[in-house]
Amino acid sequence: MNERISEYRVMWVLVFFDLPTDTKKERKAAAEFRKQLIKDGFIMFQFSIYMRHCPSVENANVHIRRVKSVLPPLGQVGILSITDKQFGAMELFSEKKERQPPIDYLQLELF
């Protein structure tokens, strides 16, 4: 298997957050944080969990730095990087029925 597309090299970055939304200013900051995640290619996995597929650890680190640069002033944010192999081992359930992860990415190589 080509090391460049190894399921141990391809990464997923997950961003978990719990942000206050009591005031208009807090709601605006939370909305802006979500918009910045989406702008950087993250998709919603659950309401306060966003994820992004990255072709390498180096690429994942770029996106982690971007998330850190737009952290809101209040609340809690967690960032977790896992390999594609680990992500594939996740068990997901919806209404007690097992389901597949939301996105199947195809790694493309340009020569």
N, C-alpha and C positions, 0 to 999 in steps of 0.2 A: 504494500500500500504506500502511496506517495505520502511522505511525512507532512507535506504542506496541507493536506486535507485530512489528516488523522483526526479521529474523534477525540483524541487526547490533546490535540493542539487547538482545535476550534473551541472557542469559549462562548459562554453566555454571561452577560452582566445583568444582575438583578438589582434593582433599586427599591428598597422598602421605605415607606415614610409614614409618619403620623404627625400631621401638621395642624396647628390650631386654626380654627375658622370662626371664632366668636365675633370678631370685628370685621368691618369692611376691609381694613388694611391687611388683616391676616388672610382673609379669603382671596384678596388680590395677590398676595405673595404666594399662596398655595397654588392658585391658578397659573401664575407665571412660571412657577417651578415645573408644573406638569407640561406647560407649553414648551419649555426649554428641553425637557426630556424628549418630547415628541419631535421637536425640531432636530434633535440629534439622533433620531432613528429608533428611539425606544417605542415599544408598543405596550398597551395596558394588558397585564396578565390578570390582575384583580384590581379593585378600585385604588388601592394604595401600593400596588406592586407593578413596576414597569420592568420590561426586559429588553435586551438587545443582543442579537447574534453578532459575534465578532470572529473573523477568520484566524486570529492569532492572539496570543497573550499581549504582544506589543500593541495591537490594535485595541484590545480591551482596555489597556492602560491609558490610551489616548482618551477614550470615552469616560473612563473613571475620573480623569483629571477635569474633563468638561463638566461632569456632574458636580464635582467639588467646587468648581468655579461659580456655580449658580445656586449654591445651597441657600435656602431661605434663612432669615435671621432667627426664627423661632421654630421649635419642633424637633423631631428626631428623624434622622435619615440613616439608613444602613445600605451598604453596597456590598454585594457578594458576587464573586466570579467563580464559575464552575465550568468544568469541561463539558463538551457536547455529550460525552459518554455518561457523565453524571446526570446531566439534564435528561437524557434518554431513559434513565432508570427511575425517574420520578413517576409516582402513581397519582393520577388525577381522578377525582370523582365529582360528579354533578348529580344531585338528587339520588345519591347512593348508587349511581351507575358509573362504571369506569369510562373515562373518555381519554382521547389522545391529546398530547400537547397542542396548543393552538396553531403553531406554524411549523412547517417542514421546510427548512432552507436547503437550497441546492447550491453547492459551492461551484462557482464558475472560475475557470482559469483563462486568462488572456495571454497570448504568446506574443 
